[in-house]
Amino acid sequence: MAHRKKDVVATTKPPKAYAKVAKEPPPRKTLVQQIPSPARLVLAVLASLALSSTLFTLTSQVTLGELGRVSKHFEEWWEVGGLMAWKAVEIGLAWILGFDGRDVLSFTFLIHLPTYALLSSFYGLRPTTILASYAIVLLSNAVPFALLRKPTLVHNLSRAPPTTVSNRGILQDWAITLYTTILATAIYTVTVYLSYETWLPSQLVVYFERIPNITRVHAGPAGLPLLFLSLLPAGWAARDFLFVSSAGTPPAPSSDLEKGKSATSRQGEYLACAVYRKTWGALSRRTRVLISRTVVLATVLLVNTLIQVAGTVNGASFEGATAWGFVWALATSVTGLTYGWIEAVDGL
C-alpha cells in the first residue's frame, strides 16, 4: 500500500512543473522594442530626413545637374521647410497607420510614381537620374521602418501563428501573385493610355509651361507594350500594399460577431452610431482594410503629386498637377475596387 501511495504522489508532481513554466517571464524585448512608440516615430522622421539629405549630397554629381534644370529655385526658407514638413507627414502617417518597412516601400513607390513618370516621360531626364533619385526616396522612407518596427504577420508568414493570417495558400501561390500583379498593371496602363488618347494632352500643353516634349502621349497603341512593362513595378506594389494586406486579414472572432448582432437590438442609440453600425460596421475586417488602404493611398498620392509637381517642377501649375495626379489616383481607386470584387468570391 505504501508503494502505491508513492506512485500516486509521483503522478501529481508534473502539474507543478507546468505551473512554474506558466509563471516564467515573457521573452525580453529587444533594445528597439524598449523605446516608446512616440520616440520611435520621432527617430523614424529624423532618420528619414537625414538619410535623404545624405544620399542626395553623395549622389549630387548624378542627380543635381538634371534635376536642377527642371526644378524651381527656392528663395524663401518656408518653401524648403514646407517640403520637409510634408515628408515628415508622410512618415508620421505611415507610422500611425501601422505600416511596416515593406508597406512603406510599396506606399512610397506608388505615391511618388506620378512625379517621376512625368519627369521621365515629358522632361527627358536620363534614366540614371530618375532611378537614383527614386531609389533615394524609397530607401530614406523604408529603411527607418525596417529598423524600428517589426514586419507585420502578413509579411512574415513563416513566423505567423496559423490563425493570425488568412489565405496563406493564396498569398504564397506564384500564379496568383502573377495574375494579381498583371491585373493591377493593366489597370494602370489602360487608365494612363485612355487619358493620353482623350483629355490629358491639352492639359499638359495649357498648364505646363515650356514642357519639353509630349510625343509620348501620341504614341498610340504602339506605345502600350512599353507602357505596360514600365508599370509592372507599380502593379506589384499595388498588389502588395492592397491585396496582400487585405486578403491576409483574418475574420473577426466569433465573440465580436455576437456583439455586433446584439448591437442591432439596442434602443435609443445615436443616429450616427446606427449609421456607422449599418454601413462601415457591417463590413468584414478584410473589406475595411482594403477600403481604408485604397482611400489613404489614392488621397496621399494625389496630394503628394500636387505638392511635388506644382511645388518643385519648373513651369508646372496647380491645375496641371491636379490633372496629372487625378489619372493615377483614379487608377489606384479602380485597382482597389477590382481587388474587392476578387476578394468577394466565395471561399476566399
C-alpha positions as a Markdown table, in Angstrom:
| # | Residue | x | y | z |
|---|---|---|---|---|
| 1 | Met | 0.0 | 0.0 | 0.0 |
| 2 | Ala | 2.8 | 2.4 | 0.8 |
| 3 | His | 4.4 | 1.8 | -2.6 |
| 4 | Arg | 1.1 | 2.6 | -4.2 |
| 5 | Lys | 0.8 | 5.9 | -2.3 |
| 6 | Lys | 4.3 | 6.9 | -3.5 |
| 7 | Asp | 3.1 | 6.3 | -7.1 |
| 8 | Val | 0.1 | 8.5 | -6.6 |
| 9 | Val | 2.2 | 11.3 | -5.2 |
| 10 | Ala | 4.6 | 11.0 | -8.1 |
| 11 | Thr | 1.8 | 11.5 | -10.6 |
| 12 | Thr | 0.8 | 14.8 | -9.0 |
| 13 | Lys | 4.2 | 16.5 | -9.5 |
| 14 | Pro | 4.1 | 17.4 | -13.2 |
| 15 | Pro | 1.3 | 20.0 | -12.9 |
| 16 | Lys | 3.5 | 21.9 | -10.5 |
| 17 | Ala | 6.1 | 22.0 | -13.2 |
| 18 | Tyr | 3.6 | 23.3 | -15.8 |
| 19 | Ala | 2.6 | 26.0 | -13.3 |
| 20 | Lys | 6.2 | 27.1 | -13.0 |
| 21 | Val | 6.5 | 27.3 | -16.8 |
| 22 | Ala | 3.4 | 29.4 | -17.0 |
| 23 | Lys | 4.8 | 31.8 | -14.4 |
| 24 | Glu | 8.1 | 32.3 | -16.4 |
| 25 | Pro | 8.5 | 35.9 | -17.6 |
| 26 | Pro | 7.9 | 36.5 | -21.3 |
| 27 | Pro | 10.9 | 36.9 | -23.7 |
| 28 | Arg | 12.9 | 40.0 | -23.2 |
| 29 | Lys | 12.2 | 42.9 | -25.6 |
| 30 | Thr | 14.9 | 44.0 | -27.9 |
| 31 | Leu | 16.5 | 47.3 | -27.5 |
| 32 | Val | 14.4 | 48.9 | -30.2 |
| 33 | Gln | 11.2 | 47.5 | -28.7 |
| 34 | Gln | 12.0 | 49.0 | -25.4 |
| 35 | Ile | 11.9 | 52.5 | -27.0 |
| 36 | Pro | 8.4 | 54.1 | -26.6 |
| 37 | Ser | 6.4 | 54.3 | -29.8 |
| 38 | Pro | 6.3 | 58.1 | -29.9 |
| 39 | Ala | 10.1 | 58.2 | -29.6 |
| 40 | Arg | 10.5 | 55.7 | -32.4 |
| 41 | Leu | 8.2 | 57.9 | -34.6 |
| 42 | Val | 10.5 | 60.9 | -34.0 |
| 43 | Leu | 13.5 | 58.7 | -34.7 |
| 44 | Ala | 11.9 | 57.5 | -38.0 |
| 45 | Val | 11.2 | 61.0 | -39.2 |
| 46 | Leu | 14.7 | 62.3 | -38.3 |
| 47 | Ala | 16.4 | 59.3 | -39.7 |
| 48 | Ser | 14.5 | 59.6 | -43.0 |
| 49 | Leu | 15.3 | 63.3 | -43.4 |
| 50 | Ala | 19.0 | 62.7 | -42.5 |
| 51 | Leu | 19.3 | 59.7 | -44.8 |
| 52 | Ser | 17.6 | 61.5 | -47.7 |
| 53 | Ser | 19.8 | 64.6 | -47.3 |
| 54 | Thr | 23.0 | 62.5 | -47.1 |
| 55 | Leu | 22.2 | 60.3 | -50.1 |
| 56 | Phe | 21.3 | 63.3 | -52.3 |
| 57 | Thr | 24.5 | 65.0 | -51.3 |
| 58 | Leu | 26.6 | 61.9 | -52.1 |
| 59 | Thr | 24.9 | 61.5 | -55.5 |
| 60 | Ser | 24.8 | 65.2 | -56.4 |
| 61 | Gln | 27.0 | 64.6 | -59.4 |
| 62 | Val | 24.5 | 62.2 | -60.9 |
| 63 | Thr | 21.2 | 63.9 | -59.9 |
| 64 | Leu | 21.8 | 67.6 | -59.1 |
| 65 | Gly | 22.5 | 68.8 | -62.6 |
| 66 | Glu | 19.5 | 67.5 | -64.4 |
| 67 | Leu | 17.1 | 67.9 | -61.5 |
| 68 | Gly | 18.2 | 71.5 | -61.1 |
| 69 | Arg | 17.4 | 72.1 | -64.8 |
| 70 | Val | 13.7 | 71.2 | -64.3 |
| 71 | Ser | 13.3 | 72.3 | -60.7 |
| 72 | Lys | 12.0 | 75.6 | -59.3 |
| 73 | His | 14.6 | 77.6 | -57.4 |
| 74 | Phe | 13.5 | 78.3 | -53.8 |
| 75 | Glu | 14.3 | 81.7 | -52.4 |
| 76 | Glu | 12.3 | 81.5 | -49.2 |
| 77 | Trp | 13.1 | 79.3 | -46.2 |
| 78 | Trp | 9.4 | 78.3 | -45.8 |
| 79 | Glu | 9.4 | 76.7 | -49.2 |
| 80 | Val | 12.1 | 74.3 | -48.3 |
| 81 | Gly | 10.6 | 73.9 | -44.8 |
| 82 | Gly | 7.2 | 73.1 | -46.4 |
| 83 | Leu | 8.7 | 70.2 | -48.4 |
| 84 | Met | 10.5 | 68.8 | -45.4 |
| 85 | Ala | 7.3 | 69.1 | -43.3 |
| 86 | Trp | 5.4 | 67.2 | -45.9 |
| 87 | Lys | 8.0 | 64.4 | -45.9 |
| 88 | Ala | 7.6 | 64.3 | -42.1 |
| 89 | Val | 3.8 | 64.0 | -42.6 |
| 90 | Glu | 4.3 | 61.1 | -45.0 |
| 91 | Ile | 6.4 | 59.2 | -42.4 |
| 92 | Gly | 4.2 | 60.1 | -39.5 |
| 93 | Leu | 1.0 | 58.9 | -41.3 |
| 94 | Ala | 2.6 | 55.6 | -42.3 |
| 95 | Trp | 3.7 | 55.1 | -38.7 |
| 96 | Ile | 0.3 | 55.9 | -37.2 |
| 97 | Leu | -1.4 | 53.6 | -39.6 |
| 98 | Gly | 0.8 | 50.7 | -38.6 |
| 99 | Phe | 2.8 | 50.2 | -41.8 |
| 100 | Asp | 6.0 | 48.1 | -41.7 |
| 101 | Gly | 9.0 | 48.6 | -43.9 |
| 102 | Arg | 7.6 | 46.6 | -46.8 |
| 103 | Asp | 4.3 | 48.6 | -46.6 |
| 104 | Val | 6.3 | 51.8 | -46.6 |
| 105 | Leu | 8.3 | 50.7 | -49.6 |
| 106 | Ser | 5.2 | 50.0 | -51.7 |
| 107 | Phe | 3.4 | 53.1 | -50.4 |
| 108 | Thr | 6.3 | 55.4 | -51.2 |
| 109 | Phe | 6.8 | 53.9 | -54.6 |
| 110 | Leu | 3.2 | 54.5 | -55.6 |
| 111 | Ile | 2.7 | 58.0 | -54.2 |
| 112 | His | 5.9 | 59.2 | -55.9 |
| 113 | Leu | 5.4 | 57.4 | -59.1 |
| 114 | Pro | 3.4 | 60.2 | -60.9 |
| 115 | Thr | 6.1 | 62.7 | -60.3 |
| 116 | Tyr | 8.9 | 60.6 | -61.6 |
| 117 | Ala | 6.7 | 59.3 | -64.5 |
| 118 | Leu | 6.1 | 62.9 | -65.5 |
| 119 | Leu | 9.8 | 63.8 | -65.4 |
| 120 | Ser | 10.8 | 60.7 | -67.3 |
| 121 | Ser | 8.1 | 60.9 | -70.0 |
| 122 | Phe | 8.0 | 64.6 | -70.8 |
| 123 | Tyr | 11.1 | 66.3 | -69.5 |
| 124 | Gly | 13.7 | 64.0 | -70.9 |
| 125 | Leu | 15.7 | 63.2 | -67.8 |
| 126 | Arg | 18.2 | 60.4 | -68.1 |
| 127 | Pro | 17.2 | 57.0 | -66.6 |
| 128 | Thr | 20.2 | 57.1 | -64.2 |
| 129 | Thr | 18.9 | 60.4 | -62.8 |
| 130 | Ile | 15.4 | 59.1 | -62.4 |
| 131 | Leu | 16.5 | 55.8 | -60.9 |
| 132 | Ala | 19.0 | 57.3 | -58.5 |
| 133 | Ser | 16.5 | 59.9 | -57.2 |
| 134 | Tyr | 13.7 | 57.4 | -56.9 |
| 135 | Ala | 15.9 | 54.9 | -55.0 |
| 136 | Ile | 17.0 | 57.6 | -52.5 |
| 137 | Val | 13.3 | 58.4 | -51.8 |
| 138 | Leu | 12.4 | 54.8 | -51.3 |
| 139 | Leu | 15.4 | 54.0 | -49.1 |
| 140 | Ser | 15.1 | 57.0 | -47.0 |
| 141 | Asn | 11.5 | 56.2 | -46.2 |
| 142 | Ala | 11.6 | 52.4 | -45.9 |
| 143 | Val | 14.9 | 51.8 | -44.1 |
| 144 | Pro | 14.0 | 53.6 | -40.8 |
| 145 | Phe | 10.8 | 51.5 | -40.6 |
| 146 | Ala | 12.7 | 48.3 | -41.3 |
| 147 | Leu | 15.0 | 49.1 | -38.4 |
| 148 | Leu | 12.4 | 50.5 | -35.9 |
| 149 | Arg | 9.4 | 48.3 | -36.5 |
| 150 | Lys | 8.9 | 44.5 | -36.8 |
| 151 | Pro | 7.3 | 43.3 | -40.1 |
| 152 | Thr | 3.6 | 42.6 | -39.9 |
| 153 | Leu | 2.5 | 39.0 | -39.7 |
| 154 | Val | 1.2 | 39.1 | -43.3 |
| 155 | His | 4.7 | 39.9 | -44.4 |
| 156 | Asn | 6.3 | 37.3 | -42.1 |
| 157 | Leu | 4.3 | 34.2 | -42.8 |
| 158 | Ser | 6.9 | 31.7 | -41.6 |
| 159 | Arg | 6.6 | 33.1 | -38.0 |
| 160 | Ala | 2.9 | 33.9 | -38.0 |
| 161 | Pro | 0.6 | 31.6 | -36.0 |
| 162 | Pro | -2.0 | 29.8 | -38.1 |
| 163 | Thr | -5.0 | 31.8 | -37.0 |
| 164 | Thr | -3.4 | 35.3 | -37.5 |
| 165 | Val | -3.2 | 35.3 | -41.3 |
| 166 | Ser | -5.9 | 34.1 | -43.7 |
| 167 | Asn | -5.4 | 32.7 | -47.2 |
| 168 | Arg | -1.8 | 31.6 | -46.8 |
| 169 | Gly | -2.0 | 29.4 | -49.8 |
| 170 | Ile | -3.3 | 32.3 | -52.0 |
| 171 | Leu | -0.6 | 34.7 | -50.7 |
| 172 | Gln | 2.2 | 32.2 | -51.4 |
| 173 | Asp | 0.9 | 31.0 | -54.7 |
| 174 | Trp | 3.2 | 32.3 | -57.5 |
| 175 | Ala | 0.5 | 32.0 | -60.2 |
| 176 | Ile | -2.0 | 34.1 | -58.2 |
| 177 | Thr | 0.8 | 36.6 | -57.4 |
| 178 | Leu | 1.5 | 36.9 | -61.1 |
| 179 | Tyr | -2.2 | 37.3 | -62.1 |
| 180 | Thr | -2.9 | 39.9 | -59.4 |
| 181 | Thr | 0.2 | 41.9 | -60.4 |
| 182 | Ile | -0.6 | 41.8 | -64.1 |
| 183 | Leu | -4.2 | 42.8 | -63.3 |
| 184 | Ala | -3.1 | 45.9 | -61.4 |
| 185 | Thr | -0.5 | 46.8 | -64.1 |
| 186 | Ala | -3.2 | 46.5 | -66.8 |
| 187 | Ile | -5.5 | 48.9 | -64.9 |
| 188 | Tyr | -2.8 | 51.5 | -64.5 |
| 189 | Thr | -1.8 | 51.0 | -68.2 |
| 190 | Val | -5.3 | 51.3 | -69.6 |
| 191 | Thr | -6.1 | 54.4 | -67.4 |
| 192 | Val | -3.0 | 56.3 | -68.4 |
| 193 | Tyr | -3.4 | 55.2 | -72.1 |
| 194 | Leu | -7.0 | 56.4 | -72.2 |
| 195 | Ser | -6.1 | 59.7 | -70.6 |
| 196 | Tyr | -3.4 | 60.1 | -73.3 |
| 197 | Glu | -5.9 | 59.5 | -76.0 |
| 198 | Thr | -8.6 | 61.8 | -74.7 |
| 199 | Trp | -8.2 | 64.9 | -72.4 |
| 200 | Leu | -4.7 | 64.8 | -71.0 |
| 201 | Pro | -2.6 | 66.3 | -73.9 |
| 202 | Ser | -4.5 | 69.6 | -73.8 |
| 203 | Gln | -3.9 | 69.8 | -70.0 |
| 204 | Leu | -0.2 | 69.2 | -70.5 |
| 205 | Val | 0.1 | 71.9 | -73.1 |
| 206 | Val | -2.0 | 74.5 | -71.3 |
| 207 | Tyr | -0.9 | 74.0 | -67.7 |
| 208 | Phe | 2.7 | 73.0 | -68.0 |
| 209 | Glu | 4.7 | 76.0 | -69.3 |
| 210 | Arg | 7.7 | 75.1 | -71.5 |
| 211 | Ile | 7.2 | 71.4 | -71.2 |
| 212 | Pro | 9.9 | 70.0 | -73.5 |
| 213 | Asn | 8.2 | 67.1 | -75.2 |
| 214 | Ile | 4.8 | 65.4 | -75.2 |
| 215 | Thr | 5.3 | 63.0 | -78.1 |
| 216 | Arg | 4.7 | 60.1 | -75.6 |
| 217 | Val | 1.0 | 60.9 | -75.4 |
| 218 | His | 0.8 | 60.4 | -79.2 |
| 219 | Ala | 2.4 | 57.0 | -79.3 |
| 220 | Gly | -0.9 | 55.3 | -79.8 |
| 221 | Pro | -1.3 | 51.5 | -79.5 |
| 222 | Ala | 2.3 | 51.0 | -80.4 |
| 223 | Gly | 3.3 | 52.5 | -77.1 |
| 224 | Leu | 1.2 | 50.2 | -75.0 |
| 225 | Pro | 3.8 | 47.4 | -74.6 |
| 226 | Leu | 6.4 | 49.7 | -73.3 |
| 227 | Leu | 3.9 | 51.5 | -71.0 |
| 228 | Phe | 2.8 | 48.2 | -69.6 |
| 229 | Leu | 6.4 | 47.0 | -69.0 |
| 230 | Ser | 7.3 | 50.2 | -67.3 |
| 231 | Leu | 4.3 | 50.0 | -65.0 |
| 232 | Leu | 4.9 | 46.4 | -63.8 |
| 233 | Pro | 6.7 | 47.6 | -60.6 |
| 234 | Ala | 3.6 | 49.7 | -59.9 |
| 235 | Gly | 1.4 | 46.6 | -60.3 |
| 236 | Trp | 3.5 | 44.6 | -57.9 |
| 237 | Ala | 3.5 | 47.5 | -55.4 |
| 238 | Ala | -0.3 | 47.9 | -55.6 |
| 239 | Arg | -0.8 | 44.2 | -55.2 |
| 240 | Asp | 1.4 | 44.0 | -52.2 |
| 241 | Phe | 0.0 | 47.1 | -50.5 |
| 242 | Leu | -3.7 | 46.5 | -51.2 |
| 243 | Phe | -4.4 | 42.8 | -52.0 |
| 244 | Val | -1.8 | 41.1 | -49.7 |
| 245 | Ser | -2.7 | 43.1 | -46.6 |
| 246 | Ser | -6.5 | 42.7 | -47.1 |
| 247 | Ala | -6.6 | 39.1 | -48.2 |
| 248 | Gly | -4.4 | 38.1 | -45.3 |
| 249 | Thr | -6.6 | 39.8 | -42.7 |
| 250 | Pro | -8.3 | 37.1 | -40.6 |
| 251 | Pro | -12.0 | 37.3 | -40.0 |
| 252 | Ala | -13.4 | 38.8 | -36.8 |
| 253 | Pro | -13.6 | 36.4 | -33.8 |
| 254 | Ser | -17.0 | 34.9 | -33.1 |
| 255 | Ser | -17.3 | 36.9 | -29.9 |
| 256 | Asp | -17.1 | 40.1 | -31.9 |
| 257 | Leu | -19.7 | 38.9 | -34.3 |
| 258 | Glu | -22.1 | 38.1 | -31.5 |
| 259 | Lys | -21.5 | 41.6 | -30.1 |
| 260 | Gly | -22.4 | 43.0 | -33.5 |
| 261 | Lys | -25.6 | 41.1 | -33.7 |
| 262 | Ser | -26.6 | 42.0 | -30.2 |
| 263 | Ala | -26.0 | 45.7 | -31.0 |
| 264 | Thr | -28.8 | 45.6 | -33.5 |
| 265 | Ser | -31.3 | 45.4 | -30.8 |
| 266 | Arg | -30.1 | 48.4 | -28.8 |
| 267 | Gln | -32.7 | 51.0 | -28.1 |
| 268 | Gly | -32.1 | 54.8 | -28.0 |
| 269 | Glu | -28.7 | 54.7 | -29.7 |
| 270 | Tyr | -27.5 | 57.9 | -31.5 |
| 271 | Leu | -28.2 | 58.2 | -35.2 |
| 272 | Ala | -24.5 | 58.4 | -36.0 |
| 273 | Cys | -23.9 | 55.2 | -34.2 |
| 274 | Ala | -26.7 | 53.4 | -36.0 |
| 275 | Val | -25.5 | 54.7 | -39.4 |
| 276 | Tyr | -21.9 | 53.6 | -38.6 |
| 277 | Arg | -23.1 | 50.1 | -37.5 |
| 278 | Lys | -25.2 | 49.6 | -40.6 |
| 279 | Thr | -22.5 | 50.8 | -43.0 |
| 280 | Trp | -18.9 | 50.6 | -42.1 |
| 281 | Gly | -19.5 | 48.3 | -39.1 |
| 282 | Ala | -21.4 | 45.8 | -41.3 |
| 283 | Leu | -18.4 | 45.3 | -43.5 |
| 284 | Ser | -15.9 | 42.5 | -42.9 |
| 285 | Arg | -12.5 | 43.3 | -41.5 |
| 286 | Arg | -10.9 | 42.3 | -44.8 |
| 287 | Thr | -13.1 | 44.8 | -46.7 |
| 288 | Arg | -12.4 | 47.6 | -44.2 |
| 289 | Val | -8.7 | 47.1 | -44.6 |
| 290 | Leu | -8.9 | 47.2 | -48.4 |
| 291 | Ile | -11.2 | 50.3 | -48.4 |
| 292 | Ser | -9.1 | 52.2 | -45.9 |
| 293 | Arg | -5.8 | 51.4 | -47.6 |
| 294 | Thr | -7.2 | 52.3 | -51.0 |
| 295 | Val | -8.6 | 55.6 | -49.8 |
| 296 | Val | -5.4 | 56.5 | -48.0 |
| 297 | Leu | -3.2 | 55.6 | -51.0 |
| 298 | Ala | -5.3 | 57.4 | -53.6 |
| 299 | Thr | -5.6 | 60.5 | -51.4 |
| 300 | Val | -1.9 | 60.8 | -50.4 |
| 301 | Leu | -0.9 | 60.0 | -54.0 |
| 302 | Leu | -3.0 | 62.9 | -55.2 |
| 303 | Val | -1.8 | 65.4 | -52.5 |
| 304 | Asn | 1.8 | 64.3 | -52.9 |
| 305 | Thr | 1.6 | 64.8 | -56.7 |
| 306 | Leu | 0.2 | 68.3 | -56.1 |
| 307 | Ile | 3.0 | 69.3 | -53.7 |
| 308 | Gln | 5.9 | 67.7 | -55.6 |
| 309 | Val | 4.8 | 68.7 | -59.2 |
| 310 | Ala | 3.3 | 72.1 | -58.6 |
| 311 | Gly | 5.8 | 72.9 | -55.8 |
| 312 | Thr | 9.1 | 71.7 | -57.4 |
| 313 | Val | 8.8 | 71.3 | -61.2 |
| 314 | Asn | 9.5 | 74.5 | -63.1 |
| 315 | Gly | 6.5 | 75.7 | -65.1 |
| 316 | Ala | 4.0 | 73.3 | -63.6 |
| 317 | Ser | 0.8 | 74.8 | -62.3 |
| 318 | Phe | -1.6 | 73.7 | -59.7 |
| 319 | Glu | -4.2 | 72.8 | -62.3 |
| 320 | Gly | -1.8 | 70.7 | -64.3 |
| 321 | Ala | -0.5 | 68.9 | -61.2 |
| 322 | Thr | -4.1 | 68.1 | -60.3 |
| 323 | Ala | -4.9 | 66.7 | -63.7 |
| 324 | Trp | -1.8 | 64.5 | -63.7 |
| 325 | Gly | -2.4 | 63.3 | -60.2 |
| 326 | Phe | -6.0 | 62.5 | -60.8 |
| 327 | Val | -5.1 | 60.0 | -63.5 |
| 328 | Trp | -3.0 | 58.0 | -61.1 |
| 329 | Ala | -5.5 | 58.4 | -58.2 |
| 330 | Leu | -8.2 | 57.1 | -60.4 |
| 331 | Ala | -6.2 | 54.1 | -61.5 |
| 332 | Thr | -5.4 | 53.3 | -57.8 |
| 333 | Ser | -9.1 | 53.5 | -56.9 |
| 334 | Val | -10.1 | 51.2 | -59.7 |
| 335 | Thr | -7.4 | 48.7 | -58.7 |
| 336 | Gly | -8.8 | 48.7 | -55.1 |
| 337 | Leu | -12.3 | 48.1 | -56.3 |
| 338 | Thr | -11.2 | 45.3 | -58.6 |
| 339 | Tyr | -9.4 | 43.6 | -55.7 |
| 340 | Gly | -12.5 | 44.0 | -53.6 |
| 341 | Trp | -14.5 | 42.2 | -56.3 |
| 342 | Ile | -11.9 | 39.4 | -56.3 |
| 343 | Glu | -12.0 | 39.0 | -52.6 |
| 344 | Ala | -15.8 | 38.8 | -52.6 |
| 345 | Val | -15.6 | 35.4 | -54.3 |
| 346 | Asp | -16.9 | 32.7 | -52.0 |
| 347 | Gly | -14.2 | 30.8 | -50.2 |
| 348 | Leu | -11.6 | 33.5 | -50.2 |
